[in-house]
């Protein structure tokens, strides 16, 4: 493969001096494939849960996931900061500093994940008390047990950020592909053969992440490579961690508030019963493919812009932004043309219950269109993250979910019912995408934050 034949210096040279569109597409291919596989993971989980666990189990997982994602969001915030810091150092060619910073972030994130385990268990108790009786027990079990997976989620997020920041998006592709295969295997074992239902769903995820973490450790600390890290040389360096938190804190808060917003939206859907909640979960699983693909372009834009800004190449960084916007829009249009004609076929693979199918099909035909504006939003977010200006993405993300979407749902649910959620998705992504694009056009690209 061409990816494996390139040295770290050749990859760096390509990003800094190669053709923008060619490089963007070249790096985006594995990132897009990561997006597809990443979307297939909850999709495959949903298929197992709906067909083997039943409506109540699937509804419980759909309800619980935003709560867990609120914790996992912290790792995404750290990952965004890691990409900005490591990308600029790598762009300058300071490899020793890159390795030192990478090791600090990787170890620090793991301990943050460990610290969140008791937090999740406490949350599980309180949240379960305020859910409907039909899913209460399952929600408590799922959230409390899934807390054991959180540290591994952190390591996975940071690992992806590390590889993307040095222009190696094909490596996260390998990791996520292994994770998908393992999830299918363990879901088959614990849900199909052992019929453990909600317990099986968590155990399958835990086992999958443990195996993948062993693989990541080998890749980072054992495999012979010019970017190999040495854990025995680890020594806590406060300035690096302080910088990580300074840059990452706004992103961490942003991702947490987004997931909290999704949880509040789920509570609105829950009021319409398990059928509506299950339908929303099915539609979300299918649409995750639609949204992850253009969002992947934003990740590539972050990597390319951060490295070019590391050597002060503002002109090329701007060109990368425009290429990213155009590419994201084209991908979004292709997705819409592919998914919508197949909506009924896709939803039927999850369930045969007519009441669930009716809501899920209508949902797909409403908010799938918002993938265009969501792609624009992600590319704009990628630019600000690359520049180390993470407060703006935090503000925009909160605005998108809490103001444009959640308030829209509250104001329209009296006459739109459960469909206010899906129209709110379309409305919020469209407004936020347009506003974010305008902000990038007005930004001063001189960056001294990283």
C-alpha positions in Angstrom: 0.0 0.0 0.0 1.1 3.6 -0.7 0.3 4.6 2.8 2.7 2.1 4.3 5.5 3.0 1.9 5.7 6.6 3.0 8.0 7.6 5.7 7.0 10.2 8.3 9.0 12.9 6.6 7.5 12.1 3.2 4.0 12.3 4.6 4.9 15.7 6.2 6.3 17.0 2.9 3.2 16.0 1.1 0.9 17.8 3.5 3.0 21.0 3.6 4.0 21.2 -0.1 1.7 18.9 -2.1 -1.4 19.7 -4.1 -4.2 20.6 -1.7 -7.1 18.8 -3.3 -5.0 15.7 -4.0 -3.7 15.6 -0.5 -7.1 16.3 1.1 -8.7 13.4 -0.9 -5.7 11.1 -0.3 -5.8 11.6 3.5 -9.6 11.7 3.6 -10.0 8.2 2.0 -8.9 6.4 5.2 -10.7 9.0 7.3 -13.9 8.5 5.4 -13.5 4.7 5.7 -13.0 5.2 9.4 -16.2 7.2 9.4 -18.1 4.4 7.6 -16.8 1.7 10.0 -17.4 3.9 13.0 -21.0 4.3 11.9 -21.3 0.6 11.3 -20.4 -0.2 14.9 -23.6 1.3 16.5 -25.5 0.1 13.4 -24.4 -3.5 14.0 -25.1 -3.1 17.7 -28.5 -1.8 16.9 -29.2 -4.8 14.7 -28.2 -7.3 17.4 -30.1 -5.4 20.1 -33.3 -4.9 18.2 -33.4 -8.4 16.8 -32.1 -10.3 19.9 -32.7 -8.0 22.8 -36.1 -6.6 22.0 -37.7 -3.1 22.0 -37.1 -2.4 25.7 -33.4 -3.4 25.6 -32.8 -1.4 22.4 -34.7 1.6 23.8 -32.7 1.5 27.1 -29.4 1.6 25.2 -30.7 4.4 22.9 -31.7 6.4 26.0 -28.4 5.7 27.9 -25.9 6.4 25.1 -26.1 10.2 25.2 -25.4 10.0 29.0 -22.3 7.9 28.4 -21.3 10.0 25.5 -21.3 13.0 27.8 -18.4 11.3 29.7 -16.7 10.1 26.5 -17.0 13.7 25.2 -14.1 14.7 27.5 -11.8 12.4 25.5 -13.0 14.0 22.3 -12.1 17.4 23.7 -8.7 16.2 24.7 -8.3 14.7 21.3 -9.1 18.0 19.6 -6.4 19.8 21.7 -4.0 16.9 21.0 -4.4 17.3 17.2 -3.7 21.1 17.4 -0.7 20.7 19.7 0.9 17.7 18.0 0.1 18.9 14.5 1.9 22.2 14.9 4.9 20.6 16.4 5.0 18.0 13.7 4.6 20.7 11.0 7.8 22.4 12.4 9.6 19.0 12.3 10.3 18.9 16.1 10.0 15.1 16.4 11.4 14.8 19.9 8.8 17.3 21.2 6.1 15.5 19.3 6.9 12.2 21.0 7.2 13.8 24.4 3.8 15.6 24.0 2.2 12.5 22.7 3.3 10.4 25.7 2.1 13.0 28.2 -1.4 13.2 26.6 -1.8 9.5 26.2 -1.0 8.7 29.9 -2.9 11.7 31.2 -6.1 10.8 29.3 -6.1 7.2 30.6 -6.1 8.4 34.2 -8.9 10.8 33.4 -10.9 7.9 32.1 -10.3 5.9 35.2 -11.5 8.8 37.3 -14.8 8.8 35.5 -15.7 5.2 36.4 -17.2 6.1 39.8 -18.9 9.2 38.3 -20.7 7.0 35.8 -21.9 4.6 38.5 -23.3 7.4 40.6 -25.0 9.0 37.5 -26.5 5.6 36.6 -28.3 5.5 40.0 -29.8 9.0 39.8 -30.7 8.9 36.1 -32.4 5.5 36.4 -34.6 6.9 39.2 -36.1 9.4 36.8 -36.8 7.1 33.8 -40.0 5.2 33.0 -40.4 1.9 34.9 -40.2 -0.2 31.7 -36.6 0.7 31.0 -35.4 1.8 34.5 -33.5 -1.4 35.5 -31.9 -1.8 32.1 -30.7 1.9 32.1 -29.0 1.5 35.4 -27.3 -1.8 34.4 -26.1 -0.4 31.1 -24.6 2.9 32.3 -23.0 1.5 35.5 -21.3 -1.5 33.7 -20.3 0.6 30.6 -18.3 2.8 33.0 -15.6 0.1 32.8 -15.2 0.8 29.1 -14.7 4.6 29.5 -10.9 4.5 30.1 -10.5 2.5 26.9 -12.7 5.0 25.0 -10.3 7.7 26.1 -7.2 5.8 24.9 -8.9 5.2 21.5 -9.9 8.8 21.1 -6.3 10.0 21.9 -4.8 7.3 19.7 -6.9 8.5 16.7 -6.0 12.1 17.4 -2.3 11.3 17.6 -2.3 9.4 14.2 -4.4 12.0 12.5 -2.3 14.9 13.7 0.8 13.4 12.0 -1.0 12.7 8.8 -1.5 8.9 9.4 -5.3 8.5 9.1 -4.9 5.0 7.7 -3.8 3.7 11.2 -7.1 4.6 12.9 -8.8 2.9 10.0 -7.0 -0.4 10.9 -7.9 0.1 14.6 -11.6 0.8 14.0 -11.9 -2.1 11.5 -10.5 -4.5 14.1 -13.0 -3.0 16.7 -15.9 -3.6 14.3 -14.9 -7.3 13.7 -14.5 -7.9 17.4 -17.8 -6.2 18.2 -19.6 -8.5 15.8 -17.9 -11.6 17.1 -18.5 -10.7 20.8 -22.1 -9.6 20.1 -22.7 -12.9 18.5 -21.3 -14.8 21.4 -22.9 -12.8 24.3 -26.2 -11.8 22.7 -27.0 -14.7 20.3 -25.4 -17.7 22.0 -25.5 -16.7 25.7 -28.6 -14.5 25.3 -27.4 -12.1 28.0 -29.3 -9.1 26.5 -28.3 -5.9 28.3 -25.4 -7.6 30.1 -24.2 -9.1 26.8 -24.2 -5.7 25.1 -21.8 -4.2 27.6 -19.6 -7.3 27.9 -19.2 -7.4 24.1 -18.1 -3.8 24.1 -15.7 -4.2 27.0 -14.0 -7.3 25.5 -13.7 -5.6 22.1 -12.0 -2.5 23.6 -9.6 -4.5 25.7 -8.3 -6.4 22.7 -8.0 -3.2 20.6 -6.1 -1.4 23.4 -3.5 -4.2 23.5 -3.1 -3.7 19.7 -2.7 0.1 20.2 -0.1 -0.4 22.9 1.9 -2.6 20.6 1.7 0.0 17.8 2.8 2.9 20.0 5.3 1.4 22.4 6.6 -1.9 20.9 6.5 -1.7 17.1 9.8 -0.4 15.6 9.0 3.0 14.1 10.5 6.5 14.0 7.5 7.7 16.1 7.7 4.9 18.7 7.1 6.0 22.3 9.0 4.8 25.4 6.8 4.4 28.5 9.8 3.9 30.8 10.9 7.5 30.0 7.5 8.9 31.1 7.8 11.7 33.6 4.9 14.0 34.4 5.5 17.4 32.7 3.0 20.0 34.1 3.5 22.6 31.3 2.4 20.2 28.6 -0.7 19.0 30.5 -1.5 22.6 31.5 -1.4 23.6 27.8 -3.5 20.6 26.9 -6.2 21.5 29.4 -6.1 25.2 28.4 -6.7 24.4 24.7 -8.8 21.3 25.3 -11.1 22.5 28.1 -13.4 24.5 25.8 -13.7 21.5 23.5 -14.3 19.2 26.4 -17.1 21.4 27.7 -18.5 21.7 24.2 -18.7 18.0 23.6 -20.2 17.4 27.0 -22.9 20.0 26.6 -23.7 18.6 23.1 -24.2 15.1 24.6 -26.2 16.6 27.5 -28.4 18.3 25.0 -28.9 15.0 23.2 -29.9 13.5 26.6 -32.5 16.2 27.2 -33.8 15.7 23.6 -34.1 11.9 24.4 -36.2 12.7 27.5 -38.6 14.6 25.2 -38.8 11.6 22.9 -39.2 9.2 25.9 -42.5 11.0 26.8 -43.9 9.4 23.6 -43.1 5.9 24.8 -40.6 3.1 24.0 -41.8 2.8 20.4 -40.8 6.4 19.6 -37.6 6.1 21.4 -36.7 2.9 19.6 -37.6 4.5 16.2 -35.4 7.5 17.0 -32.6 5.1 17.8 -33.0 3.2 14.6 -33.0 6.4 12.5 -30.0 7.8 14.4 -28.0 4.6 13.8 -28.7 4.8 10.1 -28.0 8.5 9.9 -24.8 8.1 11.8 -23.3 7.0 8.5 -24.6 10.1 6.8 -23.2 12.5 9.3 -19.8 10.8 10.0 -18.7 10.9 6.4 -18.7 14.6 5.8 -17.5 15.2 9.4 -14.4 13.1 8.5 -13.4 15.8 6.1 -13.3 18.2 9.1 -10.8 15.9 10.8 -8.5 16.0 7.7 -8.8 19.8 7.5 -7.7 20.1 11.1 -4.6 18.0 10.5 -3.6 19.8 7.3 -4.3 23.3 8.6 -2.6 22.8 11.9 0.6 21.5 10.2 0.6 24.4 7.6 0.0 27.0 10.3 2.9 25.5 12.2 5.2 27.0 9.5 3.0 30.1 9.1 1.5 29.2 5.7 -1.8 31.1 6.0 -2.5 31.3 2.3 -2.4 27.5 1.8 -4.4 27.0 5.1 -7.3 29.1 3.6 -7.2 27.1 0.4 -7.5 23.9 2.4 -10.6 25.3 4.1 -12.3 26.0 0.8 -11.4 22.6 -0.6 -12.7 21.0 2.5 -16.1 22.8 2.2 -16.5 21.8 -1.4 -15.5 18.2 -0.8 -17.9 17.9 2.2 -20.8 19.3 0.2 -20.3 16.9 -2.7 -20.1 13.9 -0.3 -23.2 15.0 1.5 -25.2 15.2 -1.7 -24.1 11.7 -2.8 -25.1 10.4 0.6 -28.6 11.8 0.4 -29.0 10.4 -3.1 -28.0 6.9 -1.9 -29.7 6.7 1.5 -33.2 8.1 1.0 -34.3 5.7 -1.8 -33.3 2.8 0.5 -34.9 4.1 3.8 -37.6 1.5 4.1 -35.1 -1.3 3.3 -32.7 -0.1 5.9 -35.3 0.3 8.7 -36.8 -3.1 8.0 -33.4 -4.7 8.8 -33.9 -3.5 12.4 -37.5 -4.3 13.1 -40.8 -5.5 11.7 -43.0 -3.5 14.0 -45.1 -1.1 11.9 -45.5 1.5 14.6 -41.7 1.8 14.9 -41.1 1.7 11.2 -43.6 4.5 10.5 -41.7 6.9 12.7 -38.2 5.8 11.7 -39.0 6.2 8.0 -40.4 9.7 8.4 -37.5 10.7 10.6 -35.0 9.6 7.9 -36.8 11.6 5.3 -36.6 14.8 7.4 -33.2 15.2 8.9 -31.0 13.3 6.4 -31.0 16.5 4.4 -29.2 18.3 7.2 -26.1 16.4 6.4 -25.1 19.1 3.9 -25.0 21.9 6.5 -23.6 19.6 9.1 -20.6 18.9 6.9 -20.0 22.6 6.5 -20.2 23.0 10.2 -17.5 20.3 10.8 -15.1 21.8 8.3 -15.4 25.2 9.9 -15.0 23.6 13.3 -11.8 21.9 12.1 -10.3 25.2 11.1 -10.8 26.8 14.5 -9.5 23.7 16.3 -6.4 23.7 14.1 -5.8 27.3 15.1 -6.2 26.4 18.8 -9.2 28.6 19.1 -11.5 26.0 20.7 -13.8 28.5 22.4 -15.5 29.4 19.2 -16.4 25.7 18.4 -17.6 25.4 22.0 -19.9 28.4 21.5 -21.2 27.2 18.2 -21.8 23.6 19.3 -23.8 24.8 22.3 -25.7 27.2 20.1 -26.5 24.4 17.6 -27.9 21.9 20.1 -29.2 24.0 22.9 -30.6 27.1 21.2 -31.3 26.2 17.6 -32.4 22.6 18.2 -33.6 22.1 21.8 -35.6 25.4 21.9 -37.1 24.6 18.5 -38.3 21.2 19.9 -39.8 22.9 22.9 -41.6 25.5 20.9 -43.0 23.1 18.2 -43.7 19.9 20.0 -47.3 20.9 20.7 -48.2 20.6 17.0 -45.3 18.5 15.5 -45.2 16.0 18.3 -42.2 13.6 18.2 -41.3 14.8 14.7 -40.3 18.2 16.3 -37.0 16.4 17.1 -36.3 15.5 13.5 -37.3 18.9 12.1 -35.2 20.5 14.9 -32.2 18.6 13.7 -32.6 20.0 10.2 -33.2 23.5 11.4 -30.3 23.6 13.8 -27.7 22.2 11.5 -28.8 24.6 8.7 -28.6 27.7 10.9 -25.3 26.7 12.6 -23.6 25.7 9.4 -24.4 29.0 7.7 -23.4 31.0 10.8 -20.1 29.1 11.3 -19.1 29.6 7.6 -19.6 33.3 8.0 -17.4 33.3 11.1 -14.5 31.6 9.3 -14.7 34.1 6.5 -14.2 36.9 9.1 -11.5 35.2 11.1 -8.0 36.6 11.6 -5.8 33.6 10.7 -2.8 34.9 12.6 -2.6 32.3 15.3 -0.6 32.5 18.5 -2.7 30.2 20.7 -0.8 27.0 20.2 
